[in-house]
């Protein structure tokens, strides 16, 4: 999928963002509507984003929302409550579960890689 390749390139070409995650080696699950995607991250770089085909494959934590919610989040200027993952969590727009320690320890990194998809949509 072209937009996934673009997303990986946007994140990996942002040296400041990669540096923020330089100690991070993890797989997490990103839920987009009815589909789950596994993000493989090594030293702050996204190695791959693959659609989860087996329920037994999963990341250490999962962030999930329906497609309309993510589309609002990725607008150039998102509406109130859609601008930030934790604002979305407080309004029960997004769900987060699993081992949240790596998410909290690297919160800005994860918020930035998810928000970086805005560059694809606005271009």
C-alpha positions as CSV (number, residue, x, y, z in Angstrom):
1,X,0.0,0.0,0.0
2,X,1.5,3.3,-1.1
3,X,0.3,5.4,1.9
4,X,2.0,2.9,4.3
5,X,5.3,3.2,2.4
6,X,4.9,7.0,2.5
7,X,4.2,6.9,6.3
8,X,7.3,4.8,6.9
9,X,9.4,7.2,4.8
10,X,8.0,10.3,6.5
11,X,8.9,8.9,10.0
12,X,12.3,7.5,9.0
13,X,13.3,10.7,7.2
14,X,12.5,12.8,10.3
15,X,15.9,12.6,12.1
16,X,14.6,14.3,15.3
17,X,11.7,11.9,15.5
18,X,14.0,8.9,14.9
19,X,16.4,10.2,17.6
20,X,13.5,10.5,20.1
21,X,12.9,6.8,19.6
22,X,16.5,5.7,19.3
23,X,16.3,3.3,22.3
24,X,13.0,1.8,21.2
25,X,12.8,-1.7,19.7
26,X,9.2,-2.8,19.8
27,X,6.1,-4.0,17.9
28,X,2.8,-2.4,18.6
29,X,-0.7,-2.8,17.1
30,X,-2.5,0.1,15.5
31,X,-6.2,-0.5,15.0
32,X,-7.7,1.3,12.0
33,X,-11.4,0.5,11.9
34,X,-11.8,-3.3,11.4
35,X,-8.1,-3.7,10.5
36,X,-5.1,-4.0,12.8
37,X,-1.6,-3.2,11.7
38,X,1.7,-4.2,13.3
39,X,4.3,-1.5,13.5
40,X,7.8,-2.9,13.8
41,X,10.2,-0.3,15.2
42,X,13.9,-0.7,15.7
43,X,16.1,2.1,17.1
44,X,13.3,4.7,16.4
45,X,12.9,3.7,12.7
46,X,9.8,1.9,11.4
47,X,11.0,-1.3,9.8
48,X,7.6,-2.3,8.6
49,X,3.8,-1.7,8.9
50,X,2.0,-4.9,8.1
51,X,-1.7,-5.8,8.3
52,X,-2.3,-8.3,11.1
53,X,-3.6,-11.5,9.5
54,X,-3.3,-13.8,12.5
55,X,-4.9,-13.0,15.9
56,X,-2.0,-14.7,17.6
57,X,0.3,-12.0,16.3
58,X,0.1,-8.8,18.3
59,X,2.1,-5.9,19.6
60,X,3.0,-5.1,23.2
61,X,0.1,-2.6,23.3
62,X,-2.7,-1.6,21.0
63,X,-4.1,1.8,20.0
64,X,-7.4,1.5,18.2
65,X,-10.1,3.8,16.8
66,X,-12.5,3.6,13.9
67,X,-11.5,5.0,10.5
68,X,-13.6,8.2,10.7
69,X,-11.9,9.1,14.0
70,X,-8.4,8.6,12.6
71,X,-9.3,10.6,9.5
72,X,-10.4,13.5,11.8
73,X,-7.2,13.1,13.8
74,X,-5.1,13.4,10.6
75,X,-6.7,16.6,9.3
76,X,-4.3,19.5,9.1
77,X,-6.2,21.2,11.9
78,X,-8.1,18.4,13.7
79,X,-11.4,19.2,15.5
80,X,-11.5,19.5,19.3
81,X,-10.8,16.2,21.0
82,X,-9.3,14.7,17.9
83,X,-5.9,16.6,18.0
84,X,-4.2,14.3,20.5
85,X,-4.4,10.6,21.4
86,X,-5.0,11.2,25.0
87,X,-7.7,13.8,24.3
88,X,-9.3,11.0,22.2
89,X,-8.8,8.5,25.0
90,X,-10.5,10.8,27.5
91,X,-13.6,11.1,25.2
92,X,-13.5,7.3,24.5
93,X,-12.8,7.9,20.9
94,X,-9.8,5.7,21.0
95,X,-8.9,2.7,23.1
96,X,-5.5,1.8,24.4
97,X,-4.7,-1.6,26.0
98,X,-1.9,-3.9,26.7
99,X,1.4,-3.2,28.4
100,X,1.4,0.6,28.5
101,X,4.8,1.1,30.0
102,X,6.7,1.5,26.7
103,X,3.9,3.8,25.4
104,X,4.1,6.1,28.4
105,X,7.9,6.1,28.4
106,X,7.9,7.1,24.8
107,X,4.6,9.0,24.6
108,X,5.7,11.9,22.4
109,X,7.4,9.5,20.0
110,X,4.2,7.5,19.5
111,X,2.0,10.6,19.3
112,X,4.3,12.0,16.6
113,X,4.6,8.9,14.5
114,X,0.8,8.5,14.4
115,X,0.2,12.3,13.7
116,X,2.9,12.2,11.0
117,X,0.3,10.6,8.7
118,X,-1.2,14.1,8.4
119,X,1.6,14.9,6.0
120,X,0.4,12.2,3.6
121,X,-3.2,13.3,3.7
122,X,-2.5,17.0,3.3
123,X,-0.1,16.7,0.4
